Amino acid sequence: MKFSKKLGQHILIDRGVVSRIIRYAELKRTDTVLEVGCGTGILTEQLLKHAGKVYGIEKDKRFVKLLENKFLGEINEGKFVLIEGDALKVEWPEFNKFVSNIPYQISSELTFRLLKRKYELAVVMYQKEFAERLVARSGKKYGRLSVVARAYATIKILEHVKAEAFRPKPKVDSSIVIIKPIPEINVKNMESFEKLVREAFSSRRKKFGKTAEKLGIDVPEDLKNERPERIPPEVFAELSKRL
């Protein structure tokens, strides 16, 4: 079977990595798991062994057919529910754990959709660079994603995974990330907070004083000449109360 570059298909083939993902997810028979991008089902198979129920979302019709044949018994039992479609467009079922090796080109949109859901734990395979942006607290990789994510969750990189663990082999390494819906910062109004962060990082070279002036808020003098990548998430949270 040929894999689609357009769909960002890089199938995880390292069973050792799969085993560690399962361990990180701390699965129990009472868990209902959502997996996005089931592919050939190597992770799906282990999820079904450890969780009570698994929902899988898969866009590629070829993989849908393969999965239907491979897990026919589990589908008939109602233990595995396969949803054909785009994970950014279809309605998500109720779940308490999200465990996925996601298509990397939808990482940002999918992550924001996940963060706004009700769940207990997520273990996600991301492109390494994206994962580092997600957990960054300052510098070049620190940005809107880094700041906003902290208003929803506590996020940590568990390990990096070499490109050799996938077929076809991607050009970059990946990272396994754990996400817990425990906010790191206290945000009073999420809409105002996200607006402030979005404006601040719309032009990374722009000094923060310009953003504050545009939005009509007063900020301390020491922040006016700062670049947004040097302003901590908790400061953005506090300043957003002035909008």
QUIKA-V114883 format. One record per pair of residues at least 6 apart in sequence whose C-alpha atoms are under 6 Angstrom apart, sorted by the first residue. I is the first residue (numbers start at 1). J is the second residue. Records with the same first field share a line. If there is no record, write none. Layout:
I->J / J
This chain:
3->9
8->103
10->166 / 167 / 168
11->166 / 167
12->165 / 166
13->165 / 166
14->165
27->50 / 51
28->51
29->51 / 52
30->52
31->51 / 52
32->52 / 53 / 54 / 95 / 96
33->54 / 95 / 97 / 98
34->54 / 55 / 56 / 98
35->56 / 99 / 100
36->56 / 57 / 100 / 102
37->57 / 58 / 102
38->58
39->63
53->79
54->80
55->80 / 81 / 82
56->82 / 83
57->83 / 84
58->84 / 85
59->84 / 85 / 86
74->80
96->119 / 120
97->119 / 120 / 121 / 122
98->122
99->122 / 123 / 124
100->124
101->124 / 125
121->179 / 180
122->178 / 179
123->177 / 178
124->176 / 177
125->175 / 176
126->174 / 175
127->174
128->173 / 174 / 175
133->141 / 142
134->145 / 146
135->146
136->142 / 146
138->229 / 230
139->229
142->229
144->197
147->233
150->183 / 184
151->183 / 185
152->183
153->180 / 181 / 182 / 183
154->179 / 180 / 182 / 183 / 184
155->178 / 179
156->177 / 178
157->176 / 177
158->176 / 177
159->175 / 176
160->174 / 175
161->173 / 174 / 175
162->173
163->169 / 170 / 173
185->234
187->237
192->240
193->240
200->211 / 228
207->225 / 226 / 227
208->224 / 226 / 227
209->224
